[in-house]
Amino acid sequence: SPSPLPASAATGLRYLGDIGVRGTVKADSLQPYLSAINAAHRDLMLPLPALGDAVSRFRRGLANRQVAAGRPAARVYLPARVVCSALRWALQATPSSLVGDGALLFRAAVALVLNYVWFARGDTGAALRCCDIDTSDGIALVNVREKGKSHRASSRVIRIPRGALPDVERLLHRWEAFRGSRPAESSYFALPGELRTAQRRFRPAVLDDWMQLVLVHLGERAPLGQSWSSHSARKGAASSANAVGASLAKICHMGGWSVRSNVIFDYIDPTCPADAWCARLFGWLAPAPPRSVSLDI
């Protein structure tokens, strides 16, 4: 019967070429594969096929190709304009369209809008439970549990006053009516009939999937060489709030950053324009003009 050994140098290069085409191994991780091939031949006192100038040149070429193809796109902030488009769609969608894929898209839009306006971390937003949010008088996130880089959990309260974000309030009321009554410990983003408890909570990565679902539906994409992820939403919220004049203290409170840390500046893009979309979502955080109050004396 035919034997795979000894392998010729040409066979070795074809094997490496297959790896390169499939992209299963990075060029700088090839050495263990080459060493195993050579070791099998050495044990049988056969010529070593995975050596020589041809193999070296192939590895350099594969490395250059992988760098060019896999150069990471810069993650930039998600503009408030895109989130407002998602908000508009979710408010205008007809009840008959919110079935099947429409229900999935509706859930994704609600998650994107809500997590954007409260600067949510991925793990915090994905794990939101029904008992963590109260929409009866504005929007109150009453038990926001977060873990920063210290990995120590903390809780805080975020309140968005009634009337500050009327369209977002309408959206959440619509979502809650659509979703129906749920146990306090169940996921806020669970669809009707979907069982999502603390033990089966959504993973943070699902927020990326939901965002991409919304972006595709809206026909939105990041500029060339850039990308939008769920982390871009957090950057977008901080950048938009900063653009309309919100204080650093307010931005840090909303996002759970320490005012004594420089980390916040990694999230704020000072070139973000102060447009109407930013004002619509974050104008309530901007300084209010002083009002004269009569003392009635």
N, C-alpha and C positions, 0 to 999 in steps of 0.2 A: 504494500500500500504506500501511497505517496507520503513523504515526511515533510513537515514544515521546516525542518532543519537539514542542512544549513541554509540560512536566509542570505541572499545576496545583498550587496550594498544598494542595488536598484530596488529590491523589495523593501528594504528598510526605508528608503526615500518615499516609496509609494505609500507606505504605512504612515509616515510623518505627514505626507500630503493629505491623506484622508483625515487625519487629526486636524490639520489646518483648515480644511474645507468645512468640517463639522463644528469647529470652534470649541471642542470639548476640553482642550488643554491649552494653557497659555505657554508661550515660548519659553518663559523663564522657569516653567515647571516640567520641562521635558526630560531633564537629566535622569530622574529615577526610571523612566521608561527605557531610555537608551542604555542605562547601566544594567537593567534587568535583561534586556536582549543580549547584551554583550556577555553578561555573566553566564547565561544559559549556554552560549556558544563556547565560552572559555572552559566550562566544566566538561564539555564534550571534546575539548581540544580542537575546536573548529575555528576558522578565521572569524574575526570580530567584524560584523557588518555595520555597526552603528558608530563608526569612527571616520575621521578624515575630513578633508577640506569641504567636500560636498555637503556633509551633514552640518558643519559649522556655518556654511553660507546659507543653508536652508533655515537654520534656527534664527540667524540674523534677519533674513527676509521675512520670516513669519512674525518675528517680534515687531518689525516696522509696520507690517500690515495690520496686526492686532492693535497697535497703538493708534494708527490712523483711523481704523474702523470703530474702535472702542473709546475714543477720547470722550470723556464725560462732558455732557452738556452742562452749561452753567445753570444752576437752579436759581431762578429769579422770582420776584414777588408776583403773586397773582393779582391783577388789577381789580379794583372794586367794580369796574364796568362789567366784567365777566360774571361776577357774583350777582350783580343786579339783574343781568340777563337771565340767570338761573332763577332768581326770585320771581321775575316777571312771568317766566314760563310756568313755574309751579303754581302761581296764583291764577293763571288764565287757563290752565289745562282743564278740559271738560271731565266730569265724573266718568263718562263712558270710555275715556282714554286711559284711565288709571287702572288698567287690568293687565295682567301678564307683564310684558316688558315695560309697559307704562307705569306700573306700580313700582318696579325696580328703579326706574328713572326718577319717579317722584320722590322716593326715599333718598336717593342719591342727592337730589337737589336740596332737599330739606337738610340733610347732614352737612352739605357744603355751606349753605347759607348760615346755619346756626353756628357751626364750628368757626366760620370766618368772623362773625360779629363778636364772638367772645374769645378770639385769639387762641383757640384750643390747641393743646398738644395732641399729637396723634393718639397716644395711649389714653389720654383723658377723654377725648371726643368719642373714640370707639367704644369706651366702656360706660358711657353715660346711661344711667338707669332712669326709670320713670320717677323714682323718688328723689332724684337729684335736681329736678327742674320743676318750677312752678310758674305757670303762665296765666294765673288768675288775676294778677295785678302787675302788668308789665312782664318782664322776664327775669326770674330769679333762679340762678344756679346755686342751690343752697348747700351742696355738699361736694364741692369740686375737690376730688382727691388727686393729687399729682405727685410725681416723683421726678425731681430734677436730676442733675448730674451727680448729686450726692446720694441718690437712690433712697433718700428718706422721704416717706410719704407725708404730705401735709394737706390740710383742708382749709378752704376759704370760701367766702360767699361773694358772688358777683351779682349785682343788681342793675338791671337796665330799666329805668323808670317807665311807667306807662306813658305811651305816646311818643317816646323817644324814637322807637322803631316800629311805627304802626303797621307797615307792610310785613315785617318779620313776625310781629304778633299774629297777624291774620294768617300767615303761612303756618305757624305752629298750631294755631287753633284748627286749621283745616287738616293738618296732618294728624292731630290727636283724634279728630272726628273720624277720619278715614281709617286710622289704625284701630280704633275702638279702645275700650277699657282694658287696662293691663295691670298685672300685679306690680306692686311698688318696686320689687327687686328685678323686674325684667328689663331688658334693653329698651331704651327709648326709641331706638330705630328699628325694632322688630316689626315686620310686616304682619298683617292680619293672619292668624293661624300659624305664625312662626314662633317656635319656642326658643327664647334666648334668655337664659338666666345668667347669674354671676359665674356659674361653672362653664357656661357655653357662650361667653361674651365674644363680641366681634374682636378680631385682631386689628391692631393699628393699620396694617397694610391694606385693609379693606377700604380705608378712606381714599387711598390712591386709586383703587379700582373704581370707586364711586365717582371720584372727580373726573377720571378719564371718560366715564360713561356720560357725564353731563357735558364735558367739553366736546365730545364727538357729536352729541345731539345738537349742540348750539353752533357747531362748525367753527369752534375756536381752537387755536393752537398757539403755542409759545413762539416768539420770534426765532428765526433761524439761529441754530447754535445754542439755544436756551431751552429750558424745560420747566414745566410746572408740575409740582407734586403736592401732596397734602401739606408738606412743609412750606411750600410757596404760599399757601393760604395764611399761615401764621405770619410770614414775612409781609404779605399783602396787607393784613390788618394793621400791623405796626407801622408800615410805611404810609398807609392811607390816613391813619389817625394822626401821625406826625405831620402829614401834608396839610391837614385842616387846622393845625395849631394845638392839638391836644398836648398837655404837659407830659413830660417824661414820667412823672409820678403816676399819672393815670394810665399811661401805656404799660408801665411795669406792673401795675395792679391788675389790669385786665389780662396780661399775658403770664403773670406769675413770675416775673423776673425780679431780681433784686436791684433796687435803685443804686446800690453800691457796686454793682458789677458792670463791666463793659460789654457783657454778652449782648445786651439789648441793641448795641450798635451794629451787631452782625445781622440784625433783623430789619433795621430801618434803612431804606434806600432814600437818601435825601433828595434824589432827583424825581421822586414820585410826584406827579402834578396834583395840585389841589383842585380836582375837577368836581363836577356835580355829583358823580358817583361816590367819591370819597365822602362828600358832605352828607349824602343821603344815608350812608351807613355809620358814619363816625362823627357827624356834626354835633351830636349830643355830647360828645366828649370835649369839644372845643370850648374855650372860655366864653362865657355869656357876657354880653355887654351889661354894664351896671344899670340898674333901674332905680329911678327915684321913687321913694316910698313916702306917702303922706303920713304925718304923725297925728293928724286930726286934732291938733291942739287949739 
